[in-house]
Amino acid sequence: YKAVELIAGVLKHHGFEVETGYCGVPTSFMAVKKGKEPGPVVAFLAEYDALRGVGHGCGHNVIATCATGAFLGLASRMDELAGEIRLIGTPAEEGGAGKVVLLEKGAFDGVDFALMMHPTGGGEAYNYINRGGRASGSLTVTFHGKAAHSSVPARGINALNAAISVFNQIDMLRPNFETQDNINGVILEGGVAGNIIPERAKCEFCLRAATMKRIEEMLEMIKGCVRRAEELTGARAELESEPIYAERYPCLPMCEAFKENMASLGISMCYPDPAELFGSSDIGNVSIRIPAIHDYLSITDDPAIEAHSAQYAEEAAKPLADEICLKGAKGLAMTGYDILTDETLRRESIAYHEKTVPSFYNK
């Protein structure tokens, strides 16, 4: 809420109307600048959610600032150009799948191309373009049993045993996992005292895989484990899940344009190691729908400072991060300009997107 208020204030100061609560999402917004005539529609995407207990340990303050700066920069030229640019606030990337919700609500209808950047760390070698990401899903399982005195466990139904059974079954299934499959789980609740049979246990699982389709299969695996735990223990399970974060299909022609633009600003960019296992983001769902980029700029030269840490949150507010905000905004604005003015780039980007995204997503 604070971020939306701040960004909206900046946009209004520059004369833009801001639609808050965009598509019924309270912490989303949109601003638009139309060109001299109809043409391609380019959206800059702003993330601004922080991490619980950490702050901006993933640098989303940098993402939001770059997107806002890119929009304002390119908006100053739109009276000369055909097309339209939009700034869309996309909350809840760290949990809640904000872009998935916005996609379902029509927030990207009419958008032809989507641009954003993400901070990283470690210096020039981590200024990535064309970096992919695995699909990700989550499942929360709450078992309801029956409390009893620990001296007579047969009079109760042990919810914790049911949760532990699910973990054990998942471990038994691991030999059947594909290369990029991963399931990590934690027990959030497991009882209140050692001399009471637990009547409630709660566990949470994070799943990663090569594709969204595979995540769906893995979710069914876990649900099978849960059903068997119910049968074994008598506990009753309650399941909750969030929308799946899809794998990412970065649009290489647009990435290359961003790379060239950043080079003109004095920042060298490179390709990631294809063998590295990367995380996930809901930009993947957008990249299935339309050509999109989500390239990376380092805000700290220290490779020991890991993202999702308090140390990284400190780096995200330092002068180097401010410098990257300005240069990243310029690079995104320049790339948006290229897309609006270069028909060949648009055609190549669309062709690459259609070739790269698996056909089963078109069904």
Phi, psi and omega per residue, in radians:
Y1 nan -0.728 3.135
K2 -1.115 -0.758 -3.134
A3 -1.100 -0.784 3.132
V4 -1.045 -0.757 -3.141
E5 -1.092 -0.761 -3.126
L6 -1.145 -0.828 -3.099
I7 -1.162 -0.741 3.111
A8 -1.053 -0.660 3.116
G9 -1.090 -0.726 3.105
V10 -1.119 -0.791 -3.120
L11 -1.112 -0.748 3.132
K12 -1.143 -0.630 3.088
H13 -1.024 -0.561 3.131
H14 -1.622 0.195 3.004
G15 1.586 0.224 -3.119
F16 -1.684 2.539 2.955
E17 -1.445 2.449 -3.105
V18 -2.156 2.168 3.054
E19 -1.607 1.874 3.080
T20 -1.605 2.851 -3.028
G21 1.083 0.614 -3.046
Y22 -1.028 2.275 -3.141
C23 0.984 0.524 3.078
G24 1.383 0.117 3.086
V25 -1.691 1.979 -2.977
P26 -0.995 -0.573 -3.082
T27 -1.821 0.415 3.000
S28 -1.884 2.872 3.078
F29 -2.718 2.915 3.030
M30 -2.597 2.454 2.983
A31 -2.230 2.601 -3.041
V32 -2.312 2.498 2.945
K33 -2.322 2.044 -3.133
K34 -1.583 2.603 3.085
G35 -1.483 -2.935 -3.069
K36 -1.253 -0.333 3.111
E37 -2.774 2.878 -3.119
P38 -1.060 2.671 3.139
G39 -3.134 -2.747 -3.120
P40 -1.074 2.643 3.111
V41 -2.002 2.085 -3.129
V42 -1.969 2.277 3.109
A43 -1.980 2.301 2.943
F44 -1.685 2.329 -3.040
L45 -1.882 2.256 -3.119
A46 -1.960 2.107 2.963
E47 -1.789 2.600 -3.130
Y48 -2.661 0.192 3.099
D49 -1.368 2.585 3.126
A50 -1.859 3.125 3.139
L51 -1.751 2.376 3.127
R52 -0.999 2.236 3.069
G53 1.358 -0.086 -3.076
V54 -2.105 -0.685 -2.996
G55 1.646 -2.567 -3.058
H56 -1.446 0.989 3.124
G57 -1.269 -0.091 3.029
C58 -2.038 0.105 3.011
G59 1.197 0.509 -3.126
H60 -1.227 -0.314 2.995
N61 -1.088 -0.607 3.094
V62 -1.207 -0.720 3.129
I63 -1.031 -0.864 -3.095
A64 -1.094 -0.724 -3.109
T65 -1.170 -0.758 3.105
C66 -1.060 -0.792 -3.121
A67 -1.107 -0.747 -3.141
T68 -1.139 -0.766 3.107
G69 -1.106 -0.698 3.113
A70 -1.085 -0.768 3.134
F71 -1.077 -0.842 -3.115
L72 -1.116 -0.701 -3.136
G73 -1.105 -0.876 -3.103
L74 -1.243 -0.526 3.121
A75 -1.025 -0.538 -3.122
S76 -1.188 -0.236 3.137
R77 -1.915 -0.075 -2.968
M78 -1.172 -0.403 3.110
D79 -1.137 -0.296 3.130
E80 -1.686 -0.172 -2.937
L81 -2.040 2.687 2.970
A82 -1.521 2.484 3.096
G83 2.082 -2.802 -3.040
E84 -2.721 2.519 3.009
I85 -2.125 2.607 3.128
R86 -2.316 2.552 2.957
L87 -1.963 2.039 -3.092
I88 -2.001 2.168 3.045
G89 -1.440 2.124 -3.041
T90 -2.088 1.557 -3.082
P91 -1.349 3.023 2.928
A92 1.112 0.668 3.030
E93 -1.273 -0.571 -3.096
E94 -1.300 -0.122 3.123
G95 2.950 2.184 -3.089
G96 2.045 -0.239 3.054
A97 0.918 0.968 -3.063
G98 -0.974 -0.729 -3.111
K99 -1.207 -0.557 3.094
V100 -1.140 -0.777 3.105
V101 -1.070 -0.796 -3.134
L102 -1.121 -0.688 3.071
L103 -1.023 -0.808 -3.118
E104 -1.124 -0.511 -3.117
K105 -1.574 0.035 3.052
G106 1.572 0.253 -3.078
A107 -1.139 -0.417 -3.117
F108 -1.825 0.148 3.089
D109 -1.086 2.293 3.125
G110 1.525 -0.155 3.108
V111 -1.472 2.298 -3.126
D112 -1.682 -0.564 -3.080
F113 -2.519 2.501 -3.138
A114 -2.182 2.363 -3.097
L115 -2.258 2.399 2.985
M116 -2.793 2.894 3.028
M117 -2.244 2.906 3.131
H118 -2.429 2.385 3.091
P119 -1.298 2.648 3.015
T120 -2.391 -2.882 -3.130
G121 -2.614 2.796 3.118
G122 1.997 -0.008 3.089
G123 1.655 -2.896 -2.998
E124 -0.983 -0.596 -3.097
A125 -1.154 -0.202 -3.127
Y126 -1.955 0.277 2.984
N127 -1.476 1.528 -2.975
Y128 -1.646 2.480 2.803
I129 -2.032 2.784 3.028
N130 1.044 0.562 3.115
R131 -1.485 2.242 3.126
G132 -1.462 -2.963 3.102
G133 -2.856 2.544 3.141
R134 -1.364 2.795 3.004
A135 -1.291 2.682 -3.088
S136 -2.521 2.527 3.076
G137 -2.507 2.956 3.130
S138 -2.471 2.668 3.093
L139 -2.548 2.208 3.059
T140 -1.896 2.255 -3.100
V141 -2.097 2.150 3.066
T142 -2.000 2.099 3.114
F143 -1.704 2.348 3.092
H144 -1.966 2.081 3.130
G145 -2.083 -2.435 -3.124
K146 -2.518 2.220 -3.122
A147 -1.271 2.609 3.065
A148 -2.774 2.858 3.061
H149 -1.181 2.441 -3.072
S150 -1.166 -0.280 3.099
S151 -1.314 -0.325 3.120
V152 -2.285 1.158 -3.043
P153 -1.065 -0.432 -3.120
A154 -1.142 -0.327 3.122
R155 -1.416 -0.148 3.139
G156 -1.990 3.123 3.019
I157 -2.207 2.001 -2.961
N158 -1.460 1.782 -3.135
A159 -1.166 -0.579 3.135
L160 -1.157 -0.677 3.082
N161 -1.026 -0.673 3.120
A162 -1.114 -0.754 3.124
A163 -1.101 -0.793 3.139
I164 -1.083 -0.629 3.102
S165 -1.049 -0.707 3.126
V166 -1.094 -0.784 3.104
F167 -1.038 -0.778 -3.124
N168 -1.123 -0.696 3.127
Q169 -1.143 -0.702 3.110
I170 -1.065 -0.737 3.117
D171 -1.093 -0.605 3.103
M172 -1.198 -0.458 -3.128
L173 -1.469 -0.249 -3.018
R174 -0.981 -0.620 3.101
P175 -1.033 -0.332 -3.139
N176 -1.640 0.020 -3.127
F177 -1.226 2.579 2.992
E178 -1.387 2.943 -2.979
T179 -0.940 -0.757 -3.057
Q180 -1.670 0.082 3.105
D181 -1.262 2.417 3.038
N182 -2.672 2.360 3.028
I183 -2.223 2.142 3.055
N184 -2.103 2.335 -3.106
G185 -2.303 2.671 3.057
V186 -2.343 2.633 3.048
I187 -1.687 2.035 -3.100
L188 -1.518 -0.577 3.099
E189 -2.448 2.406 -3.115
G190 -2.545 0.378 -3.116
G191 2.143 2.992 -3.066
V192 -2.042 -0.366 -3.140
A193 -2.788 2.620 -3.098
G194 -1.159 -0.370 -3.121
N195 -1.749 0.322 3.075
I196 -2.205 2.275 3.027
I197 -1.151 2.143 -3.058
P198 -1.127 2.213 3.106
E199 -1.639 -0.147 3.141
R200 -2.552 2.355 3.048
A201 -2.465 2.447 -3.086
K202 -2.305 2.281 3.115
C203 -2.341 2.696 -3.076
E204 -2.280 2.371 -3.109
F205 -2.142 2.388 3.017
C206 -1.942 2.241 -3.087
L207 -2.033 2.441 3.022
R208 -2.322 2.541 -3.137
A209 -2.792 3.050 -3.079
A210 -1.194 -0.590 -3.080
T211 -2.413 2.794 3.063
M212 -1.088 -0.625 3.106
K213 -1.050 -0.714 3.128
R214 -1.204 -0.630 3.073
I215 -1.024 -0.724 3.121
E216 -1.058 -0.702 3.105
E217 -1.145 -0.714 -3.128
M218 -1.196 -0.619 3.071
L219 -1.068 -0.672 3.098
E220 -1.158 -0.600 3.062
M221 -1.029 -0.857 -3.103
I222 -1.141 -0.699 3.122
K223 -1.069 -0.615 3.057
G224 -1.124 -0.708 3.081
C225 -1.072 -0.705 -3.136
V226 -1.131 -0.766 3.129
R227 -1.057 -0.737 3.138
R228 -1.167 -0.635 3.090
A229 -1.137 -0.649 3.083
E230 -1.083 -0.790 -3.113
E231 -1.129 -0.668 -3.104
L232 -1.251 -0.654 -2.969
T233 -1.873 -0.402 -3.049
G234 1.520 -0.069 3.092
A235 -1.275 2.677 3.124
R236 -1.850 2.358 -3.064
A237 -1.820 2.508 3.037
E238 -2.126 2.220 -3.022
L239 -1.972 2.440 3.035
E240 -2.362 2.423 3.099
S241 -2.478 2.738 3.067
E242 -1.803 2.872 3.053
P243 -0.989 2.609 -3.115
I244 -1.358 2.359 2.988
Y245 -1.458 2.097 -3.084
A246 -1.329 2.796 2.974
E247 -1.120 2.860 -2.989
R248 -1.862 2.435 3.083
Y249 -2.164 1.375 -3.128
P250 -1.100 2.505 -3.097
C251 -1.552 1.839 -2.993
L252 -1.007 -0.786 3.136
P253 -1.024 -0.674 3.096
M254 -1.224 -0.670 3.077
C255 -1.049 -0.754 -3.137
E256 -1.106 -0.669 3.105
A257 -1.120 -0.738 3.104
F258 -1.100 -0.710 3.129
K259 -1.042 -0.795 3.130
E260 -1.127 -0.709 -3.137
N261 -1.148 -0.725 3.118
M262 -1.166 -0.584 3.088
A263 -1.082 -0.673 3.122
S264 -1.179 -0.323 3.102
L265 -1.701 0.087 3.071
G266 1.594 0.225 3.136
I267 -2.033 2.116 3.124
S268 -1.538 2.398 -3.127
M269 -2.157 2.725 -3.051
C270 -2.453 3.095 3.120
Y271 -1.704 2.517 3.129
P272 -1.325 2.852 3.030
D273 -1.198 2.065 -3.088
P274 -1.132 -0.296 -3.131
A275 -1.492 -0.184 -3.092
E276 -1.279 2.505 3.103
L277 -1.601 2.024 -3.057
F278 -1.785 2.917 3.112
G279 -1.398 -2.744 -2.988
S280 -2.351 2.763 3.081
S281 -2.775 2.662 3.135
D282 -1.287 -0.040 2.966
I283 -1.091 -0.416 3.093
G284 -1.011 -0.712 3.133
N285 -1.123 -0.645 3.083
V286 -1.171 -0.709 -3.083
S287 -1.163 -0.351 3.036
I288 -1.317 -0.607 -3.081
R289 -1.394 -0.798 -3.055
I290 -2.464 2.775 3.055
P291 -1.028 2.307 -3.053
A292 -2.594 2.686 2.999
I293 -2.233 2.658 -3.116
H294 -2.606 1.157 -3.026
D295 -1.533 2.929 -2.892
Y296 -2.114 2.359 3.070
L297 -2.217 2.286 -3.097
S298 -1.336 2.365 3.109
I299 -1.948 0.054 3.067
T300 -2.619 2.462 3.134
D301 -1.498 -0.090 -3.078
D302 -1.544 1.892 -3.114
P303 -1.220 -0.231 -3.131
A304 -1.378 -0.236 -3.140
I305 -1.531 1.930 -3.075
E306 -1.563 2.535 3.010
A307 -1.093 2.784 -3.097
H308 1.152 0.584 3.093
S309 -2.277 2.807 3.095
A310 -1.111 -0.578 3.133
Q311 -1.131 -0.685 3.135
Y312 -1.198 -0.624 3.081
A313 -1.046 -0.654 3.084
E314 -1.138 -0.741 3.137
E315 -1.105 -0.575 -3.091
A316 -1.212 -0.115 3.111
A317 -2.035 0.195 -3.079
K318 -1.654 2.923 -3.093
P319 -0.964 -0.660 3.127
L320 -1.090 -0.691 3.095
A321 -1.123 -0.655 3.087
D322 -1.096 -0.708 3.115
E323 -1.102 -0.755 3.123
I324 -1.143 -0.622 3.068
C325 -0.953 -0.830 -3.102
L326 -1.195 -0.811 -3.130
K327 -1.197 -0.694 3.100
G328 -1.104 -0.672 3.101
A329 -1.105 -0.751 3.114
K330 -1.099 -0.783 -3.127
G331 -1.083 -0.727 3.105
L332 -1.160 -0.738 3.135
A333 -1.092 -0.743 3.124
M334 -1.114 -0.670 3.122
T335 -1.208 -0.703 3.037
G336 -1.030 -0.725 3.093
Y337 -1.065 -0.771 3.116
D338 -1.014 -0.768 -3.111
I339 -1.120 -0.736 -3.115
L340 -1.178 -0.535 -2.987
T341 -1.854 -0.222 -3.031
D342 -1.997 1.765 -3.104
E343 -1.133 -0.609 3.126
T344 -1.103 -0.753 3.106
L345 -1.081 -0.718 3.119
R346 -1.112 -0.805 -3.113
R347 -1.106 -0.775 3.128
E348 -1.143 -0.645 3.138
S349 -1.155 -0.764 3.136
I350 -1.152 -0.738 3.136
A351 -1.113 -0.722 3.130
Y352 -1.122 -0.726 3.128
H353 -1.071 -0.823 -3.113
E354 -1.130 -0.580 -3.131
K355 -1.328 -0.576 -2.970
T356 -1.523 -0.694 -3.091
V357 -1.259 2.201 -3.108
P358 -0.969 2.514 -3.059
S359 -1.146 -0.413 -3.091
F360 -1.198 -0.252 3.064
Y361 -1.398 -0.173 -3.138
N362 -1.590 -0.039 -3.101
K363 -1.368 nan nan
